Amino acid sequence: VPYFSRFMRDPALAFAFRDAFHARGCVLYFADRRLLSSDPARQGDFGEQAVKAQIDNLDRARSIAGGIAAKFRTHRDPGGHPALGFRRSGGLRPVLEPDPTHIGEAREIFELYASGRYSDDTLALEAARRGYVSVGTGRPLSAAGIAELLRNPVYNGYHVRFRGFSDEERVEAPRRRQAVGPPVDDELWERVQAIRSERSTPGTRSARDRIYVPSLVCHGCGLALYGHASSGRRRMTHPAPVCASWIEAAGSRTSFRAEVYEWQIAALLATAKLDEAAKRRIVAALAGNEVPTDTRRIGRLEQELRTLAIDNAFGRVGDVDYLRRKSELTAEIETARQPKPAAGSVDPARAIAWLEDLRSLWEIELPEQPEHAGVRREYELRRAEATATAFERLEALGPVIVEAKVSEDLLVGKSLVLALAPERAELTGERAEVMRQLVGGRRSWLTRSETSEALRKRRERSADRTNRCIGRGERI
């Protein structure tokens, strides 16, 4: 290695990788320090160089971040690669400015989208036909690139830092206050954003509004799977490092759609039988033995009631106090005569009602229309809460839930164990085909949205999944 900082800038990782190399019979030689990693007399030098490399790296990062922040504070440059139609001026302190050669192309893309005749995909094809290419790569713009361009506020005269994060900063660019104005005026910008908002679906909610599968862990290593939606769809991801059991089951894939696991939970809960025979089993198991009636306490209360009546007859207790005390003693006697469940038992009626409510949460097909996004979120939240209550942990390997441990709660756990029949749980129809593809190692096409836009796109798509139409339905 020419010099130490080219090897590693983190002391912990430097020692870990050095030990890993030594375990495989390899050593590291740092030419600038004439340092051999296996030299026992110079282990202190190795640690010193590792710490110095990290400190130098942190200093450089702090200086770079400070310079970018200073440029942003002067409202001149947000940092990063220039967008289509922008460039950095020459000189010692280059700043972001419109590129007269290409800024017209960016504005034309906004105008084409505002006409309502193009989607991201078809607009990317139209831009390629007109010869619009990325200045940085020289390649035609992709659909994702078109979507990013249409969302970028730099065209409307604003510089944004940390876009999409909680600490996002937005400032006006100097050209917005100039007579020439921003490349895309407010009217055109608002029209484009309104069209994008109208075409958006519930699947494009912000990450904090999404509901994920709770209590889901890897069966091999026990690490909890976490949810993310960076691609616009909810996914459950195995954290690094990925264990050997997961790799054997899923190959190189570390994440799967959250719906895949929700389907299996729904199929498992669908096996819960609540016929009369099942209800009798639940009642017999949960009710337990009744506590014997306390005859001694009942006898004492009855004796007290007779004594009270005698005292009232001889005038030792007034009628008002007699009637009040008599009603209290009568109520206590009735309560003492009623059978009581044993300690540790629950009301079977509550357990049966809970099971019926649990099944009903998954029997309802959730609406896909944007106007019903609130209803969909409410059901997703209730399903997640019910899953967390019903199962202590769900263990998965790849796309398959291989083991489910029910909750230790007496009402929830016992009723589920008595009602479920896991051996009968199975996916049917399109969901079964999706699972077969995932288990076979092929990527699948999951259940599509049933919105009018999604149905139209499906009609326009051939059996080989290529588009037959562009724009508003023109055949190609």
Secondary structure by P-SEA (a helix, b strand, c coil): ccccccccccaaaaaaaaaaaaaacbbbbbccccccccccccaaaaaaaaaaaaaaaaaaaaaaaaaaaaaaaaccccccccccccccccccbbbbbbccccaaaaaaaaaaaaaccccaaaaaaaaaaaccccccccccccaaaaaaaaacccccccccccccccbbbbbbcccccccccccccaaaaaaaaaaaaaaccccccccccccccccccccccbbbbbbbccccbbbbbbcccccaaaaaaccccccccaaaaaaaaaaaaaaccccaaaaaaaaaaccccccccaaaaaaaaaaaaaaaaaaaaaccccaaaaaaaaaaaaaaaaaaaccccccccccaaaaaaaaaaaaaaaabbbbccccaaaaaaaaaaaaaaaaaaaccbbbbccccccccccccccccaaaaaacccccccccccaaaaaaaaaaacccccccccccaaaaaaaaacccccccccccccccc
